[in-house]
Amino acid sequence: MKLHYLFISASLLVATGTQAQSGLLKKAQEAVASKDGDKGQQNNIVAALKEALTIGAEKGTQKLSVADGFFKNAAVKILLPPEAQKVEAALQKIGMGHLVDDAILSMNRAAEDAAKSAAPIFVNAIKGMSVKDGVQILNGGDTAATAYLKGATTAELTKAFKPIIDKALENTGATKHWTSLTTAYNKLPTSFNKLNTDLSGYVTEKALDGVFYQVAQEEKEIRKNPAARVTDLLKSVFGK
């Protein structure tokens, strides 16, 4: 089997909508899964798959870990917790809307800081991917790799993110802004239900949601546009 026929499908670089694409995907699956095939070839295919995943994961997290990576990205921007959104309107009425703005900005800054720790954890998970994992990803949909990473890394990412979020919330003033916001709101005569949201837990959860969303976008791009992710390894293994 010629390796260039596997180029798109075996490295997560294809959408499998057409009959021809489905045939290529089947060829890739057979090459990776075959017990009688060339083990060296299978290892190279999986290595290229891992490299493609690594590129997507690193690029996705890098986009979020810069200033405004969360704050100016409408798809992942962290807003007030649902139970706290009533605060904004109430404080705006009394000229204290800046407290809400400060809290939202500082929450997103904390998430941007924490996102820096995600890439190494993703890379470790990718290194541990087996041939079986590779076959499942090849069989999967547009975000199969992201689903694999989510299952393999959520617990570790949560453990890594939490102290970074805690520290960042302090350093960016989020804790202070949140305390000022909730204190001001809870003093209002209309505040029947006092606000006491676990800010750190909430920001950690939303930061992880944002990271996985961005990695999924990168995976979709990798599948759609293989040329955008070509490296020396991909060229040597899958080149014509």
C-alpha positions as CSV (number, residue, x, y, z in Angstrom):
1,M,0.0,0.0,0.0
2,K,1.4,3.3,-1.0
3,L,1.9,5.6,1.9
4,H,0.8,8.7,0.1
5,Y,-2.7,7.3,0.0
6,L,-2.7,7.5,3.7
7,F,-1.5,11.0,4.0
8,I,-4.8,12.8,4.7
9,S,-6.7,10.2,6.8
10,A,-3.9,8.7,8.9
11,S,-2.8,12.1,10.4
12,L,-6.3,13.4,11.2
13,L,-6.2,15.6,8.2
14,V,-9.4,14.8,6.4
15,A,-13.1,15.1,6.5
16,T,-14.6,11.9,5.3
17,G,-17.7,13.0,3.5
18,T,-17.1,11.7,0.0
19,Q,-16.9,8.1,-1.2
20,A,-13.3,8.6,-2.2
21,Q,-12.3,10.0,1.1
22,S,-14.1,7.2,2.9
23,G,-12.0,4.7,0.8
24,L,-8.8,6.4,1.9
25,L,-9.9,6.3,5.5
26,K,-10.5,2.6,5.2
27,K,-7.1,2.1,3.7
28,A,-5.5,4.0,6.6
29,Q,-7.5,2.1,9.2
30,E,-6.4,-1.2,7.6
31,A,-2.8,-0.2,7.6
32,V,-2.7,0.9,11.2
33,A,-4.8,-2.0,12.5
34,S,-3.4,-4.9,10.5
35,K,-1.6,-7.5,12.6
36,D,0.3,-8.8,9.6
37,G,1.4,-5.4,8.2
38,D,4.7,-3.7,8.5
39,K,5.1,-2.8,12.1
40,G,7.6,-0.1,11.3
41,Q,5.1,1.5,8.9
42,Q,2.4,1.3,11.5
43,N,4.6,2.9,14.1
44,N,5.5,5.7,11.6
45,I,1.9,6.3,10.9
46,V,1.0,6.6,14.6
47,A,4.1,8.8,15.2
48,A,2.8,11.2,12.4
49,L,-0.7,11.1,13.9
50,K,0.8,12.0,17.3
51,E,2.8,14.8,15.8
52,A,-0.3,16.2,14.1
53,L,-2.2,16.1,17.4
54,T,0.7,17.8,19.2
55,I,0.8,20.6,16.7
56,G,-3.0,21.2,17.0
57,A,-3.0,21.0,20.8
58,E,0.0,23.4,21.2
59,K,-1.4,25.9,18.7
60,G,-4.8,25.8,20.3
61,T,-3.5,26.4,23.8
62,Q,-1.0,29.0,22.7
63,K,-3.9,31.1,21.2
64,L,-5.6,31.2,24.6
65,S,-2.6,31.8,26.8
66,V,-1.7,35.3,25.5
67,A,-3.3,38.5,26.7
68,D,-6.9,38.7,25.5
69,G,-6.8,35.0,24.4
70,F,-10.0,34.5,26.4
71,F,-11.2,38.0,27.0
72,K,-11.5,39.0,23.3
73,N,-12.6,35.6,22.0
74,A,-16.4,35.6,22.2
75,A,-16.5,31.8,21.9
76,V,-14.6,31.2,25.1
77,K,-14.8,34.5,27.1
78,I,-15.7,33.9,30.7
79,L,-18.7,35.8,31.9
80,L,-20.3,36.0,35.3
81,P,-21.7,32.7,36.6
82,P,-25.4,32.3,35.7
83,E,-26.5,32.9,39.3
84,A,-24.5,36.1,39.4
85,Q,-25.6,37.7,36.1
86,K,-28.5,39.5,37.9
87,V,-25.7,41.5,39.6
88,E,-24.8,43.4,36.5
89,A,-28.1,45.0,35.9
90,A,-28.5,45.8,39.6
91,L,-25.1,47.5,39.9
92,Q,-25.4,49.3,36.6
93,K,-28.5,51.0,38.0
94,I,-26.5,52.5,40.9
95,G,-23.4,53.5,38.8
96,M,-21.3,50.5,39.9
97,G,-21.1,48.6,36.7
98,H,-17.3,49.0,36.7
99,L,-17.2,46.3,39.4
100,V,-18.7,43.8,37.0
101,D,-16.3,44.8,34.2
102,D,-13.3,44.5,36.5
103,A,-14.4,41.1,37.7
104,I,-15.0,39.7,34.2
105,L,-11.6,41.0,32.9
106,S,-9.7,39.6,35.9
107,M,-11.4,36.2,35.5
108,N,-10.4,36.0,31.9
109,R,-6.8,37.0,32.8
110,A,-6.7,34.2,35.3
111,A,-7.8,31.7,32.6
112,E,-5.2,33.0,30.1
113,D,-2.5,32.4,32.7
114,A,-3.7,28.9,33.5
115,A,-3.9,27.9,29.8
116,K,-0.1,28.1,29.6
117,S,0.1,24.8,31.6
118,A,-2.2,22.8,29.3
119,A,0.1,22.1,26.4
120,P,2.7,19.9,28.3
121,I,-0.2,17.8,29.8
122,F,-1.7,17.3,26.3
123,V,1.7,16.3,24.9
124,N,2.2,13.7,27.6
125,A,-1.3,12.3,26.9
126,I,-0.5,12.2,23.1
127,K,2.8,10.4,23.8
128,G,0.9,7.6,25.6
129,M,-1.6,7.1,22.7
130,S,-1.6,3.5,21.5
131,V,-2.2,2.1,18.0
132,K,-5.7,1.2,19.3
133,D,-6.3,4.8,20.3
134,G,-5.1,5.9,16.8
135,V,-7.6,3.6,15.1
136,Q,-10.4,5.0,17.3
137,I,-9.4,8.5,16.4
138,L,-9.3,7.6,12.7
139,N,-12.8,6.1,13.0
140,G,-14.1,9.1,14.9
141,G,-15.7,12.4,13.8
142,D,-14.3,15.9,13.4
143,T,-13.3,16.2,17.1
144,A,-12.4,12.6,17.9
145,A,-8.9,13.5,18.9
146,T,-10.2,16.3,21.2
147,A,-12.6,13.8,22.8
148,Y,-9.6,11.5,23.4
149,L,-7.6,14.3,25.0
150,K,-10.6,15.4,27.1
151,G,-11.0,11.9,28.5
152,A,-7.2,11.4,29.1
153,T,-6.4,14.8,30.6
154,T,-9.4,16.5,32.3
155,A,-8.5,15.2,35.8
156,E,-4.9,16.2,35.5
157,L,-5.7,19.6,33.9
158,T,-8.2,20.4,36.6
159,K,-5.5,19.5,39.2
160,A,-3.0,21.7,37.4
161,F,-5.3,24.6,36.6
162,K,-6.8,25.0,40.1
163,P,-3.7,26.4,42.0
164,I,-2.8,28.5,38.9
165,I,-6.3,29.9,38.8
166,D,-6.3,30.6,42.5
167,K,-3.0,32.5,42.3
168,A,-4.0,34.3,39.1
169,L,-7.3,35.4,40.7
170,E,-5.3,36.9,43.5
171,N,-2.6,38.5,41.2
172,T,-5.1,39.9,38.7
173,G,-7.3,41.3,41.5
174,A,-10.2,39.0,40.6
175,T,-10.7,37.9,44.2
176,K,-10.8,41.5,45.3
177,H,-13.1,42.6,42.5
178,W,-15.4,39.6,43.2
179,T,-15.5,40.4,46.9
180,S,-16.3,44.1,46.1
181,L,-18.9,43.1,43.6
182,T,-20.7,40.5,45.8
183,T,-20.5,42.8,48.9
184,A,-22.0,45.7,47.0
185,Y,-24.7,43.5,45.6
186,N,-25.5,41.8,48.9
187,K,-26.0,45.2,50.5
188,L,-28.7,46.2,48.1
189,P,-32.2,46.1,49.6
190,T,-33.4,44.1,46.6
191,S,-30.9,41.3,47.2
192,F,-33.1,38.6,48.7
193,N,-30.7,35.8,47.7
194,K,-27.1,36.6,48.8
195,L,-24.4,35.8,46.3
196,N,-21.7,33.3,47.3
197,T,-20.3,31.7,44.2
198,D,-17.2,29.5,44.2
199,L,-15.2,31.8,41.9
200,S,-12.1,29.7,41.6
201,G,-14.1,26.5,40.8
202,Y,-16.2,28.3,38.3
203,V,-13.2,29.9,36.5
204,T,-11.3,26.6,36.4
205,E,-14.3,24.9,34.8
206,K,-14.8,27.6,32.2
207,A,-11.1,27.8,31.4
208,L,-11.1,24.0,30.7
209,D,-14.2,24.4,28.5
210,G,-12.4,27.1,26.6
211,V,-9.2,25.1,26.1
212,F,-11.1,22.0,24.8
213,Y,-13.2,24.2,22.5
214,Q,-10.1,25.8,21.0
215,V,-8.3,22.5,20.5
216,A,-11.4,21.2,18.8
217,Q,-11.3,24.1,16.4
218,E,-7.6,23.3,15.6
219,E,-8.5,19.7,15.0
220,K,-11.2,20.6,12.6
221,E,-8.8,22.8,10.7
222,I,-6.2,20.0,10.6
223,R,-8.8,17.7,9.1
224,K,-9.9,20.2,6.6
225,N,-6.5,21.6,5.5
226,P,-3.7,19.0,5.7
227,A,-1.2,21.2,4.0
228,A,-1.4,23.6,6.9
229,R,0.2,21.1,9.3
230,V,3.0,19.5,7.2
231,T,6.2,18.8,9.1
232,D,9.4,16.9,8.3
233,L,8.0,13.7,9.8
234,L,4.7,14.0,7.9
235,K,6.6,14.6,4.7
236,S,8.9,11.6,5.2
237,V,6.1,9.2,6.2
238,F,3.3,10.4,4.0
239,G,5.0,12.2,1.1
240,K,4.6,10.9,-2.4
